[in-house]
Amino acid sequence: MLKFLAKVAEKYAKSTNTACVVWSIFHQPKMPASLVKKD
């Protein structure tokens, strides 16, 4: 799942700064530790 979201973020990063927002959300303390560790 995380890999899929990462690919989507990269696609948006090519035209916008959406990736920055996406990763900011991913790195919030609310996210499961397992997802943060994979990154």
N, CA and C atoms as a LAMMPS dump frame, in Angstrom:
ITEM: TIMESTEP
0
ITEM: NUMBER OF ATOMS
117
ITEM: BOX BOUNDS ff ff ff
-5.0000000000000000e+02 5.0000000000000000e+02
-5.0000000000000000e+02 5.0000000000000000e+02
-5.0000000000000000e+02 5.0000000000000000e+02
ITEM: ATOMS id mol type element x y z
1 1 1 N 0.84 -1.206 0
2 1 2 C 0 0 0
3 1 3 C 0.868 1.247 0
4 2 1 N 1.89 1.264 0.862
5 2 2 C 2.758 2.444 0.962
6 2 3 C 3.475 2.689 -0.357
7 3 1 N 3.928 1.616 -0.998
8 3 2 C 4.63 1.763 -2.282
9 3 3 C 3.702 2.378 -3.323
10 4 1 N 2.438 1.963 -3.319
11 4 2 C 1.467 2.503 -4.273
12 4 3 C 1.28 3.994 -4.038
13 5 1 N 1.123 4.385 -2.773
14 5 2 C 0.944 5.803 -2.442
15 5 3 C 2.18 6.593 -2.827
16 6 1 N 3.35 5.999 -2.645
17 6 2 C 4.596 6.686 -2.994
18 6 3 C 4.642 6.952 -4.495
19 7 1 N 4.234 5.981 -5.289
20 7 2 C 4.238 6.152 -6.747
21 7 3 C 3.26 7.247 -7.153
22 8 1 N 2.105 7.279 -6.51
23 8 2 C 1.099 8.306 -6.818
24 8 3 C 1.651 9.677 -6.462
25 9 1 N 2.307 9.764 -5.31
26 9 2 C 2.882 11.037 -4.865
27 9 3 C 3.928 11.517 -5.858
28 10 1 N 4.731 10.595 -6.372
29 10 2 C 5.773 10.965 -7.338
30 10 3 C 5.151 11.51 -8.617
31 11 1 N 4.057 10.905 -9.052
32 11 2 C 3.382 11.367 -10.268
33 11 3 C 2.892 12.8 -10.093
34 12 1 N 2.29 13.081 -8.936
35 12 2 C 1.782 14.428 -8.683
36 12 3 C 2.925 15.418 -8.517
37 13 1 N 4.055 14.96 -7.978
38 13 2 C 5.197 15.839 -7.733
39 13 3 C 5.731 16.421 -9.036
40 14 1 N 5.511 15.724 -10.13
41 14 2 C 6.017 16.193 -11.423
42 14 3 C 5.319 17.478 -11.859
43 15 1 N 4.088 17.702 -11.41
44 15 2 C 3.342 18.889 -11.833
45 15 3 C 2.946 19.794 -10.672
46 16 1 N 2.936 19.24 -9.461
47 16 2 C 2.549 20.048 -8.308
48 16 3 C 3.402 19.698 -7.096
49 17 1 N 3.096 20.342 -5.973
50 17 2 C 3.813 20.061 -4.723
51 17 3 C 2.982 19.14 -3.837
52 18 1 N 2.054 18.423 -4.456
53 18 2 C 1.18 17.539 -3.689
54 18 3 C 1.984 16.527 -2.879
55 19 1 N 3.089 16.049 -3.446
56 19 2 C 3.905 15.045 -2.767
57 19 3 C 4.366 15.558 -1.41
58 20 1 N 4.717 16.827 -1.35
59 20 2 C 5.187 17.412 -0.087
60 20 3 C 4.09 17.316 0.965
61 21 1 N 2.874 17.619 0.542
62 21 2 C 1.746 17.551 1.474
63 21 3 C 1.479 16.111 1.883
64 22 1 N 1.538 15.216 0.897
65 22 2 C 1.279 13.801 1.171
66 22 3 C 2.268 13.249 2.182
67 23 1 N 3.557 13.507 1.963
68 23 2 C 4.57 12.982 2.876
69 23 3 C 4.466 13.633 4.246
70 24 1 N 4.069 14.915 4.29
71 24 2 C 3.889 15.604 5.575
72 24 3 C 2.822 14.878 6.387
73 25 1 N 1.76 14.468 5.693
74 25 2 C 0.679 13.737 6.365
75 25 3 C 1.177 12.369 6.82
76 26 1 N 1.946 11.694 5.952
77 26 2 C 2.459 10.363 6.289
78 26 3 C 3.328 10.393 7.536
79 27 1 N 4.104 11.468 7.708
80 27 2 C 5.044 11.533 8.823
81 27 3 C 4.425 12.093 10.096
82 28 1 N 3.108 12.276 10.098
83 28 2 C 2.433 12.729 11.315
84 28 3 C 2.435 11.59 12.336
85 29 1 N 2.489 11.931 13.636
86 29 2 C 2.493 10.92 14.708
87 29 3 C 1.26 10.012 14.66
88 30 1 N 0.198 10.486 14.029
89 30 2 C -1.029 9.697 13.964
90 30 3 C -0.871 8.478 13.063
91 31 1 N 0.072 8.517 12.138
92 31 2 C 0.257 7.392 11.226
93 31 3 C 0.829 6.186 11.971
94 32 1 N 0.426 4.97 11.569
95 32 2 C 0.947 3.743 12.191
96 32 3 C 2.464 3.675 12.09
97 33 1 N 3.121 3.26 13.135
98 33 2 C 4.582 3.195 13.162
99 33 3 C 5.11 2.311 12.038
100 34 1 N 4.368 1.274 11.683
101 34 2 C 4.814 0.348 10.637
102 34 3 C 5.004 1.067 9.307
103 35 1 N 4.124 2.004 8.975
104 35 2 C 4.244 2.727 7.71
105 35 3 C 5.439 3.664 7.746
106 36 1 N 5.66 4.312 8.882
107 36 2 C 6.776 5.251 9.007
108 36 3 C 8.102 4.503 8.901
109 37 1 N 8.193 3.335 9.528
110 37 2 C 9.436 2.561 9.512
111 37 3 C 9.78 2.092 8.104
112 38 1 N 8.775 1.731 7.315
113 38 2 C 9.025 1.267 5.948
114 38 3 C 9.675 2.364 5.115
115 39 1 N 9.337 3.621 5.429
116 39 2 C 9.901 4.747 4.682
117 39 3 C 11.29 5 5.218
